[in-house]
Amino acid sequence: MNSMTGYGRGEAARGGAKFTVEISTVNRKQAELSLYLPRELDALESRARDEINAKVSRGRIAARVQWTAKSGERAQVEIDRNLANQYAKEYRKLAADLKLGGEVSLDTILRAPGVLQTSEEELDVESLWTPLRTAVRAALKELLAMRAREGANLKKDLQKRIDALQKTVKAVKRQAPKTVRRHREALLDRLNQSGLDLKLDDERVLKEVALFADRIDITEELTRLESHFGQFADYAKAKGPVGRTLDFLSQEMNREVNTIGSKANDPVISRLVVTMKSELEKFREQVQNVE
């Protein structure tokens, strides 16, 4: 069980080029990757995305790549000196013809078309994939280790909620039979107060008590709840992503608890249902952090 929250950083260098990759993740139901690459490395984006998506299946992912190129792989500035001399001569000649004073400035010459030029050597992008992949994998390794540590803490907290629910379910099971007895006694008391001489073994009394017992029977709901607790134990041992499954499981448990609350005509069980709902809400909040 892994958390969706984490951070990892990786570095790699080759032939004077250095890569630094930072990857962070936060909660989100689906996987959403935002990858920021230097413009020169756009051709490597899809492969970098595949590396990340293969390891992270859920959460909002932000990945940033920084690249320090080796000498000669970035744009270089060149000055066309012959062209600059021609401009300077023509500027001076024009100033003399127009009888204008002042010297021709360097800034004026550099701004002339073609004097200041930039050249960029062709970049061998393919050769950069290996160090970039190494840095991405290093960042992912650190990220996944952090998510695993956070996931272990989440697992403990979720198990704590399940333990509390199991304890409450046991209390409900102990209380449920008392509800039928209480109804039977209350029914006979009302009958006696009304002056009707009916005995406990009267067919009409037995039928009413049986109908009431059937109406408030929560045996199936309690059985399904305990089954869900067992399913959680299985999912907690799973190696892959289980966040969506646990979210669905929490909804199923909540449905059973709501049914128990609506069927059980008993103040003690009603209070226990409130306790279960509180624990389930905490359980479901934590499940949103599970990958």
C-alpha positions in Angstrom: 0.0 0.0 0.0 1.5 3.3 -1.1 0.6 6.9 -0.4 0.0 9.3 -3.3 2.1 12.0 -1.7 5.9 12.0 -2.3 8.9 13.7 -3.7 12.1 12.5 -5.4 15.2 14.0 -7.0 17.7 12.4 -9.3 20.8 13.5 -11.1 22.9 12.1 -13.9 25.9 13.4 -16.0 27.4 12.3 -19.2 30.0 14.0 -21.5 29.8 17.3 -19.7 26.0 17.4 -19.8 24.2 17.2 -16.4 20.6 16.4 -15.8 18.6 17.1 -12.6 15.1 15.7 -12.4 12.6 16.5 -9.6 9.2 14.6 -9.3 6.5 15.4 -6.8 3.1 13.8 -6.4 -0.1 14.8 -4.5 -3.6 13.3 -4.2 -5.8 12.9 -7.2 -8.3 10.1 -8.2 -6.7 9.7 -11.7 -3.1 10.1 -12.9 -2.3 13.5 -14.2 1.3 14.2 -15.3 2.7 17.7 -15.9 6.3 17.4 -17.4 8.5 20.4 -17.9 11.5 19.9 -20.2 13.9 22.3 -21.8 12.8 23.2 -25.3 15.9 21.5 -26.8 14.8 18.1 -25.3 11.2 18.1 -26.6 11.9 15.0 -28.7 12.5 13.0 -25.5 9.3 14.0 -23.7 7.2 11.0 -24.7 9.8 8.6 -23.5 10.2 10.4 -20.2 6.5 10.4 -19.7 6.4 6.6 -20.3 9.1 6.1 -17.6 7.1 8.0 -15.1 3.6 6.6 -16.0 5.0 3.1 -15.7 5.7 3.6 -12.0 3.0 6.0 -10.8 -0.6 5.1 -11.5 -2.6 7.6 -9.4 -2.1 11.2 -8.3 -1.2 14.6 -9.6 2.4 14.4 -10.8 4.7 17.3 -11.4 8.1 16.5 -13.0 10.7 19.1 -13.9 13.9 18.5 -15.9 16.9 20.9 -15.7 19.8 20.5 -18.2 23.2 22.0 -18.1 24.7 21.4 -21.6 28.4 20.8 -22.2 30.4 23.5 -24.0 29.5 23.8 -27.6 25.9 22.6 -27.3 24.4 25.9 -26.7 24.1 28.9 -29.0 27.3 30.9 -29.6 27.7 34.5 -30.6 29.8 35.6 -33.6 30.6 39.0 -35.0 31.2 39.6 -38.7 34.1 42.0 -38.5 34.4 42.7 -42.3 30.7 43.7 -42.4 31.2 45.8 -39.2 34.1 47.7 -40.9 32.0 48.3 -44.0 29.2 49.7 -41.9 31.7 51.9 -40.0 33.2 53.4 -43.2 29.8 54.1 -44.7 28.5 55.7 -41.5 31.5 58.0 -41.4 31.2 58.8 -45.1 27.5 59.6 -44.7 28.3 61.9 -41.6 30.9 63.8 -43.6 28.5 64.3 -46.6 25.9 65.5 -44.3 28.4 67.6 -42.3 27.4 65.9 -39.1 29.8 65.7 -36.1 30.4 62.9 -33.7 31.9 59.4 -33.8 30.1 56.3 -34.9 29.3 54.2 -31.7 29.9 50.5 -31.3 26.3 50.1 -30.3 25.2 51.5 -33.7 27.4 49.1 -35.6 26.3 46.1 -33.6 22.7 46.9 -34.3 23.4 46.9 -38.0 21.8 43.8 -39.8 24.2 40.8 -40.0 27.0 42.1 -37.8 26.0 40.2 -34.7 25.2 36.6 -35.4 24.4 33.5 -33.4 25.1 30.0 -34.4 24.0 26.8 -32.8 25.6 23.4 -33.3 23.2 20.6 -34.1 22.3 18.8 -30.9 22.5 15.0 -30.7 19.3 14.5 -28.7 19.4 10.8 -28.9 22.7 10.6 -27.0 21.1 12.6 -24.1 18.3 10.0 -23.5 20.5 7.6 -21.5 21.5 10.2 -18.8 18.0 11.7 -18.8 16.5 8.3 -18.2 19.0 7.6 -15.4 18.1 10.8 -13.7 14.3 10.1 -14.1 14.7 6.6 -12.6 16.8 7.9 -9.7 14.0 10.5 -8.9 11.3 7.8 -9.2 13.2 5.5 -6.9 13.4 8.2 -4.2 9.7 9.2 -4.8 8.5 5.6 -4.6 10.5 5.0 -1.4 8.8 8.0 0.2 5.4 7.0 -1.0 6.0 3.5 0.5 6.9 5.0 3.9 3.8 7.2 3.9 1.8 4.2 2.8 2.9 2.2 5.8 1.6 4.9 8.1 -1.7 5.0 6.2 -2.0 1.3 6.5 -1.6 1.5 10.3 -4.2 4.2 10.5 -6.7 2.4 8.3 -6.3 -0.8 10.3 -6.9 1.2 13.4 -10.3 2.3 12.0 -11.2 -1.2 10.9 -10.3 -2.5 14.5 -12.6 0.1 15.9 -15.4 -0.9 13.5 -15.0 -4.5 14.4 -15.3 -3.8 18.1 -18.4 -1.8 17.5 -20.0 -4.5 15.3 -19.5 -7.0 18.2 -21.3 -4.6 20.5 -24.2 -4.3 18.0 -24.4 -8.1 17.8 -24.6 -8.4 21.6 -27.3 -5.7 21.7 -29.5 -6.9 18.8 -31.2 -9.9 20.7 -32.0 -7.6 23.5 -34.0 -5.4 21.2 -36.5 -8.2 20.4 -36.9 -9.0 24.1 -37.5 -5.4 24.9 -40.1 -5.1 22.2 -41.9 -8.3 23.5 -41.9 -7.0 27.1 -43.2 -3.5 26.0 -45.9 -5.1 23.9 -47.2 -7.2 26.7 -47.0 -4.3 29.1 -49.2 -2.2 26.7 -51.6 -5.1 26.3 -51.9 -5.5 30.1 -52.5 -1.8 30.5 -55.2 -1.9 27.9 -57.0 -4.6 29.9 -56.5 -7.3 27.3 -55.8 -10.7 28.9 -53.2 -12.1 26.5 -50.5 -14.5 27.4 -46.9 -14.6 26.1 -47.7 -17.8 24.2 -50.8 -16.3 22.6 -50.6 -16.8 18.8 -51.3 -13.1 18.1 -48.5 -12.0 20.4 -46.0 -14.5 19.0 -46.9 -13.3 15.4 -46.4 -9.7 16.3 -43.1 -10.4 18.0 -41.9 -12.5 15.0 -42.8 -9.8 12.5 -41.0 -7.2 14.6 -37.9 -9.5 14.9 -37.9 -10.0 11.1 -38.3 -6.3 10.4 -35.3 -5.3 12.5 -33.1 -8.3 11.7 -29.6 -7.0 10.8 -27.8 -10.4 10.7 -27.1 -10.1 6.9 -25.8 -6.6 7.2 -23.5 -7.5 10.1 -22.2 -10.6 8.2 -21.5 -8.5 5.1 -19.7 -5.9 7.2 -17.4 -8.6 8.7 -16.8 -9.8 5.2 -15.7 -6.3 4.1 -13.3 -6.2 7.1 -11.7 -9.5 5.8 -11.5 -8.0 2.3 -9.6 -5.0 3.7 -7.0 -7.3 5.3 -6.5 -8.9 1.8 -6.2 -5.6 0.0 -3.8 -4.2 2.6 -1.3 -7.0 1.7 -1.6 -6.3 -2.0 1.5 -4.9 -3.8 -0.2 -2.9 -6.5 -2.5 0.2 -6.3 -5.6 -0.4 -4.1 -6.8 3.1 -3.5 -9.9 2.9 -5.8 -10.8 -0.5 -4.5 -10.6 0.7 -0.9 -12.7 3.7 -1.8 -15.4 1.4 -3.2 -15.1 -0.9 -0.1 -15.7 2.1 2.2 -18.9 3.0 0.2 -20.1 -0.6 0.6 -19.4 -0.6 4.4 -21.2 2.7 4.7 -24.2 1.3 2.9 -24.5 -1.6 5.4 -24.1 0.7 8.4 -26.8 3.0 7.1 -29.1 0.0 6.7 -28.4 -1.1 10.2 -29.2 2.4 11.5 -32.6 2.4 9.6 -33.6 -1.1 10.7 -32.5 -1.3 14.3 -35.2 0.1 16.5 -32.9 0.5 19.5 -31.3 3.6 21.1 -28.1 1.7 22.0 -27.6 0.4 18.5 -28.4 3.9 17.1 -25.5 5.3 19.2 -23.2 2.5 18.0 -24.2 3.3 14.4 -23.1 7.0 14.9 -19.8 5.7 16.2 -19.4 3.5 13.1 -20.2 6.3 10.8 -17.6 8.5 12.4 -14.9 5.8 12.0 -16.0 5.2 8.4 -15.7 8.9 7.6 -12.1 8.9 8.9 -11.4 5.7 7.0 -12.7 7.1 3.7 -10.7 10.4 4.2 -7.5 8.4 4.6 -8.3 6.2 1.6 -8.2 9.2 -0.6 -4.5 9.3 0.1 -3.9 5.7 -1.0 -2.5 5.0 -4.5 
